[in-house]
Amino acid sequence: MKKTYRYFVSFSYPNGFADCICVYDEPLDTPDMINRCRRDIASMQDISNPNEVVITFFKRIKDNR
């Protein structure tokens, strides 16, 4: 079974603020993964420039096992 990491992410973008849940196969603990998250959010919000997305908060959601 492949491990997944779920995160609650708060972010701002040119049209306001929002929250989302992001799921990845790697932890969100490197600059590359954080940039990947910004790109994913930009594509979800139909923003052409991922640099306009500012992640203000993220927290891992741990599964109850």
Backbone as XML, in Angstrom:
<?xml version="1.0"?>
<chain id="A" units="angstrom">
  <residue number="1" name="MET">
    <atom name="N" x="0.837" y="-1.185" z="0.000"/>
    <atom name="CA" x="0.000" y="0.000" z="0.000"/>
    <atom name="C" x="0.878" y="1.243" z="0.000"/>
  </residue>
  <residue number="2" name="LYS">
    <atom name="N" x="0.630" y="2.108" z="-0.957"/>
    <atom name="CA" x="1.427" y="3.323" z="-1.080"/>
    <atom name="C" x="0.964" y="4.367" z="-0.067"/>
  </residue>
  <residue number="3" name="LYS">
    <atom name="N" x="1.906" y="5.035" z="0.564"/>
    <atom name="CA" x="1.582" y="6.032" z="1.568"/>
    <atom name="C" x="1.147" y="7.330" z="0.890"/>
  </residue>
  <residue number="4" name="THR">
    <atom name="N" x="0.113" y="7.962" z="1.443"/>
    <atom name="CA" x="-0.335" y="9.261" z="0.951"/>
    <atom name="C" x="-0.298" y="10.260" z="2.093"/>
  </residue>
  <residue number="5" name="TYR">
    <atom name="N" x="-0.067" y="11.488" z="1.731"/>
    <atom name="CA" x="-0.001" y="12.585" z="2.686"/>
    <atom name="C" x="-1.087" y="13.594" z="2.317"/>
  </residue>
  <residue number="6" name="ARG">
    <atom name="N" x="-2.001" y="13.842" z="3.254"/>
    <atom name="CA" x="-3.078" y="14.793" z="3.019"/>
    <atom name="C" x="-2.788" y="16.050" z="3.822"/>
  </residue>
  <residue number="7" name="TYR">
    <atom name="N" x="-2.991" y="17.205" z="3.189"/>
    <atom name="CA" x="-2.726" y="18.482" z="3.836"/>
    <atom name="C" x="-3.909" y="19.429" z="3.683"/>
  </residue>
  <residue number="8" name="PHE">
    <atom name="N" x="-4.210" y="20.140" z="4.759"/>
    <atom name="CA" x="-5.123" y="21.265" z="4.711"/>
    <atom name="C" x="-4.266" y="22.472" z="4.378"/>
  </residue>
  <residue number="9" name="VAL">
    <atom name="N" x="-4.600" y="23.194" z="3.305"/>
    <atom name="CA" x="-3.776" y="24.305" z="2.836"/>
    <atom name="C" x="-4.632" y="25.567" z="2.733"/>
  </residue>
  <residue number="10" name="SER">
    <atom name="N" x="-4.172" y="26.640" z="3.379"/>
    <atom name="CA" x="-4.777" y="27.970" z="3.231"/>
    <atom name="C" x="-3.868" y="28.780" z="2.331"/>
  </residue>
  <residue number="11" name="PHE">
    <atom name="N" x="-4.473" y="29.532" z="1.431"/>
    <atom name="CA" x="-3.661" y="30.295" z="0.493"/>
    <atom name="C" x="-4.392" y="31.561" z="0.069"/>
  </residue>
  <residue number="12" name="SER">
    <atom name="N" x="-3.613" y="32.502" z="-0.449"/>
    <atom name="CA" x="-4.191" y="33.708" z="-1.029"/>
    <atom name="C" x="-3.781" y="33.763" z="-2.496"/>
  </residue>
  <residue number="13" name="TYR">
    <atom name="N" x="-4.584" y="34.444" z="-3.263"/>
    <atom name="CA" x="-4.347" y="34.614" z="-4.690"/>
    <atom name="C" x="-4.969" y="35.945" z="-5.082"/>
  </residue>
  <residue number="14" name="PRO">
    <atom name="N" x="-4.766" y="36.427" z="-6.307"/>
    <atom name="CA" x="-5.220" y="37.780" z="-6.654"/>
    <atom name="C" x="-6.701" y="38.063" z="-6.382"/>
  </residue>
  <residue number="15" name="ASN">
    <atom name="N" x="-7.548" y="37.050" z="-6.423"/>
    <atom name="CA" x="-8.982" y="37.279" z="-6.217"/>
    <atom name="C" x="-9.451" y="37.025" z="-4.788"/>
  </residue>
  <residue number="16" name="GLY">
    <atom name="N" x="-8.564" y="36.689" z="-3.867"/>
    <atom name="CA" x="-8.991" y="36.484" z="-2.485"/>
    <atom name="C" x="-8.210" y="35.430" z="-1.751"/>
  </residue>
  <residue number="17" name="PHE">
    <atom name="N" x="-8.896" y="34.806" z="-0.783"/>
    <atom name="CA" x="-8.310" y="33.770" z="0.054"/>
    <atom name="C" x="-9.153" y="32.503" z="-0.069"/>
  </residue>
  <residue number="18" name="ALA">
    <atom name="N" x="-8.528" y="31.351" z="0.137"/>
    <atom name="CA" x="-9.277" y="30.092" z="0.065"/>
    <atom name="C" x="-8.512" y="29.006" z="0.818"/>
  </residue>
  <residue number="19" name="ASP">
    <atom name="N" x="-9.193" y="27.883" z="1.007"/>
    <atom name="CA" x="-8.612" y="26.694" z="1.626"/>
    <atom name="C" x="-8.866" y="25.507" z="0.715"/>
  </residue>
  <residue number="20" name="CYS">
    <atom name="N" x="-8.017" y="24.505" z="0.825"/>
    <atom name="CA" x="-8.232" y="23.282" z="0.056"/>
    <atom name="C" x="-7.535" y="22.122" z="0.759"/>
  </residue>
  <residue number="21" name="ILE">
    <atom name="N" x="-7.828" y="20.935" z="0.297"/>
    <atom name="CA" x="-7.147" y="19.725" z="0.757"/>
    <atom name="C" x="-6.297" y="19.223" z="-0.405"/>
  </residue>
  <residue number="22" name="CYS">
    <atom name="N" x="-5.016" y="19.018" z="-0.158"/>
    <atom name="CA" x="-4.100" y="18.514" z="-1.184"/>
    <atom name="C" x="-3.595" y="17.136" z="-0.743"/>
  </residue>
  <residue number="23" name="VAL">
    <atom name="N" x="-3.496" y="16.231" z="-1.699"/>
    <atom name="CA" x="-3.029" y="14.869" z="-1.413"/>
    <atom name="C" x="-1.824" y="14.581" z="-2.301"/>
  </residue>
  <residue number="24" name="TYR">
    <atom name="N" x="-0.741" y="14.141" z="-1.666"/>
    <atom name="CA" x="0.493" y="13.849" z="-2.393"/>
    <atom name="C" x="1.066" y="12.516" z="-1.949"/>
  </residue>
  <residue number="25" name="ASP">
    <atom name="N" x="1.987" y="11.994" z="-2.734"/>
    <atom name="CA" x="2.662" y="10.754" z="-2.369"/>
    <atom name="C" x="3.983" y="11.016" z="-1.657"/>
  </residue>
  <residue number="26" name="GLU">
    <atom name="N" x="4.292" y="12.299" z="-1.437"/>
    <atom name="CA" x="5.488" y="12.700" z="-0.697"/>
    <atom name="C" x="5.092" y="13.763" z="0.314"/>
  </residue>
  <residue number="27" name="PRO">
    <atom name="N" x="5.850" y="13.900" z="1.406"/>
    <atom name="CA" x="5.531" y="14.955" z="2.369"/>
    <atom name="C" x="5.794" y="16.346" z="1.781"/>
  </residue>
  <residue number="28" name="LEU">
    <atom name="N" x="5.087" y="17.302" z="2.289"/>
    <atom name="CA" x="5.204" y="18.691" z="1.841"/>
    <atom name="C" x="6.281" y="19.382" z="2.681"/>
  </residue>
  <residue number="29" name="ASP">
    <atom name="N" x="7.516" y="18.897" z="2.571"/>
    <atom name="CA" x="8.570" y="19.395" z="3.447"/>
    <atom name="C" x="9.811" y="19.895" z="2.715"/>
  </residue>
  <residue number="30" name="THR">
    <atom name="N" x="9.712" y="20.054" z="1.407"/>
    <atom name="CA" x="10.833" y="20.589" z="0.642"/>
    <atom name="C" x="10.334" y="21.745" z="-0.217"/>
  </residue>
  <residue number="31" name="PRO">
    <atom name="N" x="11.214" y="22.651" z="-0.604"/>
    <atom name="CA" x="10.796" y="23.746" z="-1.492"/>
    <atom name="C" x="10.190" y="23.243" z="-2.804"/>
  </residue>
  <residue number="32" name="ASP">
    <atom name="N" x="10.709" y="22.140" z="-3.337"/>
    <atom name="CA" x="10.151" y="21.592" z="-4.579"/>
    <atom name="C" x="8.705" y="21.141" z="-4.401"/>
  </residue>
  <residue number="33" name="MET">
    <atom name="N" x="8.421" y="20.490" z="-3.277"/>
    <atom name="CA" x="7.050" y="20.032" z="-3.032"/>
    <atom name="C" x="6.113" y="21.207" z="-2.764"/>
  </residue>
  <residue number="34" name="ILE">
    <atom name="N" x="6.587" y="22.225" z="-2.087"/>
    <atom name="CA" x="5.754" y="23.405" z="-1.847"/>
    <atom name="C" x="5.465" y="24.118" z="-3.168"/>
  </residue>
  <residue number="35" name="ASN">
    <atom name="N" x="6.454" y="24.192" z="-4.040"/>
    <atom name="CA" x="6.219" y="24.785" z="-5.367"/>
    <atom name="C" x="5.244" y="23.938" z="-6.177"/>
  </residue>
  <residue number="36" name="ARG">
    <atom name="N" x="5.324" y="22.630" z="-6.035"/>
    <atom name="CA" x="4.373" y="21.749" z="-6.722"/>
    <atom name="C" x="2.954" y="22.040" z="-6.226"/>
  </residue>
  <residue number="37" name="CYS">
    <atom name="N" x="2.810" y="22.219" z="-4.925"/>
    <atom name="CA" x="1.506" y="22.534" z="-4.347"/>
    <atom name="C" x="0.996" y="23.877" z="-4.897"/>
  </residue>
  <residue number="38" name="ARG">
    <atom name="N" x="1.857" y="24.865" z="-4.977"/>
    <atom name="CA" x="1.460" y="26.172" z="-5.537"/>
    <atom name="C" x="1.009" y="26.030" z="-6.988"/>
  </residue>
  <residue number="39" name="ARG">
    <atom name="N" x="1.719" y="25.229" z="-7.772"/>
    <atom name="CA" x="1.321" y="25.006" z="-9.172"/>
    <atom name="C" x="-0.030" y="24.299" z="-9.252"/>
  </residue>
  <residue number="40" name="ASP">
    <atom name="N" x="-0.231" y="23.305" z="-8.377"/>
    <atom name="CA" x="-1.509" y="22.591" z="-8.366"/>
    <atom name="C" x="-2.660" y="23.520" z="-7.996"/>
  </residue>
  <residue number="41" name="ILE">
    <atom name="N" x="-2.450" y="24.356" z="-6.995"/>
    <atom name="CA" x="-3.487" y="25.319" z="-6.599"/>
    <atom name="C" x="-3.760" y="26.302" z="-7.728"/>
  </residue>
  <residue number="42" name="ALA">
    <atom name="N" x="-2.697" y="26.781" z="-8.376"/>
    <atom name="CA" x="-2.868" y="27.722" z="-9.491"/>
    <atom name="C" x="-3.700" y="27.098" z="-10.602"/>
  </residue>
  <residue number="43" name="SER">
    <atom name="N" x="-3.474" y="25.833" z="-10.892"/>
    <atom name="CA" x="-4.254" y="25.191" z="-11.951"/>
    <atom name="C" x="-5.706" y="24.984" z="-11.516"/>
  </residue>
  <residue number="44" name="MET">
    <atom name="N" x="-5.938" y="24.702" z="-10.225"/>
    <atom name="CA" x="-7.309" y="24.555" z="-9.727"/>
    <atom name="C" x="-8.076" y="25.875" z="-9.776"/>
  </residue>
  <residue number="45" name="GLN">
    <atom name="N" x="-7.378" y="26.974" z="-9.537"/>
    <atom name="CA" x="-8.018" y="28.292" z="-9.503"/>
    <atom name="C" x="-7.951" y="28.998" z="-10.857"/>
  </residue>
  <residue number="46" name="ASP">
    <atom name="N" x="-7.420" y="28.324" z="-11.861"/>
    <atom name="CA" x="-7.277" y="28.891" z="-13.206"/>
    <atom name="C" x="-6.432" y="30.164" z="-13.199"/>
  </residue>
  <residue number="47" name="ILE">
    <atom name="N" x="-5.297" y="30.088" z="-12.487"/>
    <atom name="CA" x="-4.340" y="31.196" z="-12.412"/>
    <atom name="C" x="-3.160" y="30.836" z="-13.299"/>
  </residue>
  <residue number="48" name="SER">
    <atom name="N" x="-2.826" y="31.711" z="-14.232"/>
    <atom name="CA" x="-1.759" y="31.393" z="-15.189"/>
    <atom name="C" x="-0.375" y="31.442" z="-14.563"/>
  </residue>
  <residue number="49" name="ASN">
    <atom name="N" x="-0.170" y="32.271" z="-13.535"/>
    <atom name="CA" x="1.144" y="32.416" z="-12.922"/>
    <atom name="C" x="1.125" y="31.853" z="-11.496"/>
  </residue>
  <residue number="50" name="PRO">
    <atom name="N" x="1.741" y="30.699" z="-11.261"/>
    <atom name="CA" x="1.750" y="30.115" z="-9.908"/>
    <atom name="C" x="2.397" y="31.011" z="-8.858"/>
  </residue>
  <residue number="51" name="ASN">
    <atom name="N" x="3.227" y="31.967" z="-9.279"/>
    <atom name="CA" x="3.856" y="32.877" z="-8.319"/>
    <atom name="C" x="2.847" y="33.796" z="-7.651"/>
  </residue>
  <residue number="52" name="GLU">
    <atom name="N" x="1.629" y="33.890" z="-8.193"/>
    <atom name="CA" x="0.580" y="34.712" z="-7.593"/>
    <atom name="C" x="-0.114" y="33.984" z="-6.435"/>
  </residue>
  <residue number="53" name="VAL">
    <atom name="N" x="0.170" y="32.706" z="-6.261"/>
    <atom name="CA" x="-0.407" y="31.923" z="-5.163"/>
    <atom name="C" x="0.556" y="31.996" z="-3.980"/>
  </residue>
  <residue number="54" name="VAL">
    <atom name="N" x="0.032" y="32.421" z="-2.833"/>
    <atom name="CA" x="0.843" y="32.503" z="-1.617"/>
    <atom name="C" x="0.238" y="31.552" z="-0.590"/>
  </residue>
  <residue number="55" name="ILE">
    <atom name="N" x="0.984" y="30.507" z="-0.246"/>
    <atom name="CA" x="0.527" y="29.563" z="0.768"/>
    <atom name="C" x="0.781" y="30.206" z="2.125"/>
  </residue>
  <residue number="56" name="THR">
    <atom name="N" x="-0.300" y="30.417" z="2.882"/>
    <atom name="CA" x="-0.167" y="31.072" z="4.177"/>
    <atom name="C" x="-0.105" y="30.085" z="5.333"/>
  </residue>
  <residue number="57" name="PHE">
    <atom name="N" x="-0.619" y="28.870" z="5.117"/>
    <atom name="CA" x="-0.649" y="27.878" z="6.188"/>
    <atom name="C" x="-0.873" y="26.503" z="5.579"/>
  </residue>
  <residue number="58" name="PHE">
    <atom name="N" x="-0.187" y="25.497" z="6.103"/>
    <atom name="CA" x="-0.539" y="24.125" z="5.745"/>
    <atom name="C" x="-0.291" y="23.221" z="6.941"/>
  </residue>
  <residue number="59" name="LYS">
    <atom name="N" x="-1.151" y="22.224" z="7.078"/>
    <atom name="CA" x="-1.073" y="21.283" z="8.192"/>
    <atom name="C" x="-1.415" y="19.899" z="7.690"/>
  </residue>
  <residue number="60" name="ARG">
    <atom name="N" x="-0.599" y="18.942" z="8.048"/>
    <atom name="CA" x="-0.865" y="17.567" z="7.631"/>
    <atom name="C" x="-2.078" y="17.026" z="8.369"/>
  </residue>
  <residue number="61" name="ILE">
    <atom name="N" x="-2.924" y="16.322" z="7.629"/>
    <atom name="CA" x="-4.076" y="15.653" z="8.200"/>
    <atom name="C" x="-3.689" y="14.194" z="8.373"/>
  </residue>
  <residue number="62" name="LYS">
    <atom name="N" x="-3.564" y="13.750" z="9.601"/>
    <atom name="CA" x="-3.159" y="12.371" z="9.858"/>
    <atom name="C" x="-4.392" y="11.473" z="9.911"/>
  </residue>
  <residue number="63" name="ASP">
    <atom name="N" x="-4.271" y="10.334" z="9.270"/>
    <atom name="CA" x="-5.351" y="9.346" z="9.278"/>
    <atom name="C" x="-5.358" y="8.624" z="10.623"/>
  </residue>
  <residue number="64" name="ASN">
    <atom name="N" x="-6.544" y="8.357" z="11.103"/>
    <atom name="CA" x="-6.669" y="7.536" z="12.312"/>
    <atom name="C" x="-6.473" y="6.077" z="11.927"/>
  </residue>
  <residue number="65" name="ARG">
    <atom name="N" x="-5.555" y="5.445" z="12.577"/>
    <atom name="CA" x="-5.284" y="4.040" z="12.246"/>
    <atom name="C" x="-5.556" y="3.178" z="13.431"/>
  </residue>
</chain>
